[in-house]
Amino acid sequence: MVSPELFIRSLRENGVNFYAGVPDSLLKNVCAYITDNLPADRNIITANEGNAVGVAVGHYLATGEIPMVYMQNSGIGNAVNPLLSLADEKVYSIPLLIMIGWRGEPGVHDEPQHVKQGEVTLSLLDAMGIPYIVLPEEEGSAVKALERITKDCRNTSSPHAIIIRKGTFGSYKLKNTRTNDYPVSREEALKHVVDILPEDAVIVSTTGKLSRELYEYRDEKNQSHRADFLTVGSMGHSSSIALGIALAVPDRKVFCFDGDGAFLMHMGAISNIGNLAPENFIHIIFNNGAHESVGGQPTLGLDIDIPAIATACGYKSAVAVSTVEEIHTIIDRAITMDGPTLIEIKVGINSRENLGRPKSSPIENKEALMDFIRND
């Protein structure tokens, strides 16, 4: 295993002192080390991976220093445009390093949403003309590999990638954690919401622990999962999926269960929701201010006024709540009101360690939901 401290020190010795990106579970130890040991203006946790490339390019333009962008391989899609139309050697020729967590690596068990991405990760980089290395797990070899790729990146003045396999980094626990004193956990808040919903309501839940909590609560109550679309991948797109459903079935209440990190990742989606104004759309954001599923690094969710943003985008009503009593009151009201409605539920950071995963496949989930919408 490679020590996160050694990894960052080696990059610093090769002139890399600036980081921007979106945290990933395979990178959580090194991201935690960066968060604890670099100034905030040297580690920018961005809303999405394309933003990170843009910030990194700006840093290079101002300083001439090679920056590092970090992401899960699923984030390559968000970064393709700025990598090819901005940083590529045939455009502005920007030297930057991209650290990519290799979820779904062939031969390594992973969740369904990572399998295809894992299969094509290296071929995607080949197609984009981005040279890469798979970081060795032996520390001496890793140090030499970092020296070589940084030198190549500088000499060619073009993006280069460092692929990180599962288990590459040694342990490091984040010390600079964000805490909040909101009394209700996300799982508890979710349960209160689900208990109030109409039986024919459709739920689209975002990727990560929230969908897993929804699945387990349905099991706990011996309920069907047919009304729930569990967005196991495609972070940030749940609200758009819910919008598509809401427009097609205006007689059904459609709930989007969103997270703060996912909401921020593609926040522009709410401009469509506000403009099209489906009256049956209720957007619930469970906001704990953290990328909890991938290590606990902070988001800006608790630093911005989400209801004000939604109102400015055309939502008919938007409100923030944080207690059980407020949750019940506002959900009861939202069900009877014309939407689109946004409800921000501010929650604590305290999910269960033993949280399970859905037992049904994504295709089974899709088919059950489609049957529910058509026949119930």
N, C-alpha and C positions, 0 to 999 in steps of 0.2 A: 504493500500500500504506500501511497505517496502522502506525506504529511502536508496538510493545507498550508502550514507555515512555510515549509520548504518550497512549495509550489509558488507562493506569492513572493517569497524572497528571491527565487530564481528569476521570476519575471521582472522584479524590480531591478535586479542586477543587469538585466538586458534592456532596461530603459522603459519598461511598461509600468505605469503608475496610475492609470486611470481606468475605471471600470463602469460599464453601464449594461443593464440587462433585466431579464425577468427570471426570478429564482426557479430552480428545478430540483426535484427530489434527489437526483444523482449528483447534483452539485451542492447540496444543502450544506455540507461540512465546509467546503471552501467558500461558499457564499457567506456563511456565518462568520468565518474568519475575516473575510473582507469587511463585513458590516462592523465587526468589533474593532478592527485595527486600522481602518482607513477613515479619513475625514469624510463627512457626508457629501462634500462637493467633489470627492474623488470616487464615489460609488453611487451612481444614480440608478435607483430601482424604477424602471420606466413602466408605463402602462402596457406597452407591447414591444415586441422585439424590433419592429421597424423603427419605432421611436428611439430605441437604444442605438441602432446604427446611425441615425441622424445625429444624436448627441455625440457619439464617438467621432464622427466626421468633423463636427464642429470643434471638438477638442483638438483634433489633429491640425485643423486649419489655423487655430490660434497658437499652438505650441510646437508643432512639428514632431510631437511625441506619438509613438504607436499606442493606441488605446486597445482595450480588451472589451469585447461584447460577449455576454454569456446568456445561454438560453437552453431550453429543452429542444430536442430535434423537432418536435411538433411546431416550434416557433419559427422554423426556417421559412415556412409559408408567409408569415408576417414580414419577414426580412428580405424576401427575394427582390422586391421592387427596389428598395434603396441600395441593396448590394449590387444589383446589375445595372441600374440606371444612374447611380450616383458614385459608388465607391469603385466600380470596376475599372481596370486599367485602360479600357477604351473610352472611358468618360473622364472622371476626375482623378483616377489612379490614386486611391487612398490606401495606405498600408494600415490594416487593422487586423487584430487577431479575434477569432470567434471561438469561444469555448462552448461545445455542444454536448449535452447529456444524451447518450445513445440509448433512449428507451426503445424497447422492442427489438433489441439486437438479435439477429437470427441465432437460434439455439439457446436463448436465455428466456425463461418464462416471464411473461408480462401480461398486462391487461389488454383486452381486445382492441381498444382504440390506439394502442401503440404498435401493433403487429405490422401493419402496412408501412407506417412511417419508419419503423426500424429496418424493414427490408430494403427501403429505397434511399436511406439517408446518404450512404456513400455515393450512390449513383447520381443523386441530386447534386451533390457537390461537384462530381465529375462533369455533369451537364452544365453547371454554372461556371466551370473553369476555375474553381477555387481549390488550390492545393490543400492537403490535409495530412495530419498524422493521427494515429490512435495512440494516445499517451501511454507509454510503458508503465507498468505497475511497480517496477523496481526503481528506487529513488535515483540512483546514479544514472541509469539510462534515461529517466524522465528529465533530469536536469540537462543532459546533453541534447535531448530531443527539443527541449524548449529553447535552448541556445541556437540550434540549427534553424528552427522554424521562424524564430524572431529575426534572425539574420536574413533569411530568404524573404520574409515579409518586407523588411526594410529595403533590401536590394532591388526587389521587383516592384515596390510601391503598389502593392495590391493585397486584397484580403486573403488570409490564410486561416485554416480551421484546425482546432485541436479537439479531437473526439474523445469523450470520457466514457469508459465502460462502467457498468455497475460495479461498485466495490473498489473503484480505483483509489479514492481518497480515504485517508484515515479519519478517525472520529474527531469531531470538534463540535462542542455544544455552544450555541449562540448565547452570549451573556447579555448583550445589549437588546433585550427583548422589550417589545412594546406591551404594556399592560393597560387594561381599562377596568373600570369598576361597574360596568353594566351588569345588573343582577341576573339576567336571564341568559342561559347558554343558547347557542344556535339550535341545538337539538331540541331543547325544551320549547323554544319559540316556534320551531317548525311543527311540533306536535300540537300546540295550541291552535295554530293556523289550520292544520289539516282537519282537526276536530270540528271546525266551524264551516268548512266548505260545503257547498251544495253537492249532492251525490253525482250530478251529471257534469261537474266542473272538470276541465282538463288542466293538468299541471305539466309545465315544462321546467325541469330543474337543471341547474347548471352543473358543470363538471366538478369533480372533487368530493369532499366529504359530505356536502349537503345532499347530493343524490343518494349517497350510501345511507345516510340517516333517514331519508324518506323511505327508501326500500325496506330498511329494518323496521321502521315504525308500521308500515303496512303489514309486515309479517307478524309483528307483535299484536296487532289488532285483528289478525286473521282476515285481512282485507285483500282484495285483488290489486294487482299492480297495473291494471288495464288503463286506468285514467292518467297514468304518469309517463311522460317521456323523459327518460334519464339521459341527459346529454353527457355521455361519458367522455367525449373529446370535444374539440371545437370550442375551446374556452373563449368566452365573450360573445358567443352567437346565440345563446338561449333565448334572448329577448327577440331576436329576429325570427327564430323558429316559432316562437309563441305568436308573434305578429302574423305570420303566414297562416297559422291555424285560426287565429281570431277573425281574420278577414274572411276566411272560407266558411266558418260556422258561427255567424253572428248571434245565433240563438243560444250559444253556450258561453258561460263564463270561462275565460282562459286566464290562468294564473302563471306568471313566470316567477319561479323561485331563483333569484340571482344572488351572486356573491359580490362583495365590493371589488375584489381584484378583477373578476370577470366583467363587471359593469364598466370599470375604468378602461379595460383593454380595448373595447370597441364602443366607446361611449357615443359615437356618432349615430349609432343605431336608434337612439331614442328620438332623434329628430324626425325619422320616418314615422315612428309610433305617434308622436305628437301631431304631425301633419295629417296623417291618415285618420287619426282619432277614432279607433274602434271602441265603441261604447262598452264592449264586453271584456276589455283588456285590463288586468290588474297586475301590476309589476311590484313584486315584493323583493327588496334587497336586504339580505341578512348581512349586516355590516359589522365585522369585528376588527377592521383596520389591519388585517394581516393576511399574508399568503400562508395560511395555516397548513394546508396540505403538503407544502414543499419546504417546510423548515421554519416558518414563523417570521420571515422577514416582513417588514411593514409595508403596507400600501398607504396611499393618501386618502383612503376612504373616509377616515374620521377627521380629515383636515379640510374637507370641502363641504359645501352646502348642497347635498344631492337633491333635496326637494326643490330648492330654488332653480337648479339646473333643469330639472324635469318641467317645472312650471314655465320656464323660459322657452322650452322646446315645444310647448303646446299641450302638455298633460292638463286635464281639467282639474285635477286635485293632486296634491302631493304633501306628505306629512312624515315626520320622524317620530318614532315611539321607542320606548325601551322597557316598559313594564308589562306584566301579564294583563293587567286591567286595561291598559292602553291598547294592547294587541287585540283583545276581544272587542273592544268598543269600535276600533277603526275597521277591523275586518267585517264586522256586522254591518257597518255603515257602507263600506265599499261594495258589498254584494248587492245592495239596493240602489246604488248610484250609477249614473252613466260615467263611463271612463273615457279615455284611459286614466287610470289612477296609479300613482306610485306611493308605496309605503316602505319607508326605510326603517328597519328594525335594528337598533343598535344592540349588539350582543357581546357577551364575554368571549374570551379565548380559552376554551376548556373542553375540547372534544375528547371522546373516549378513546383510550388506547386499543380497546378490543373491537373497534368498529369493523363490521364485516363488509363484504362486497356483494353486489347483485349476483344471484345464482342463474338468472336467465341471461341469454345472449342478447346483444343489441338487436339482432334481427327478430328474435322472439318478442322483445320489447316493442319494436316498431309495429309488428303485425298485430299484437294485442291492442295497442293504442288505436290503430286504424280501424279495427273491428269495433272498438268502443265508440269512436266518433260516428261511425256509419250506422250502428245498430242499436245504440242505447239512447 
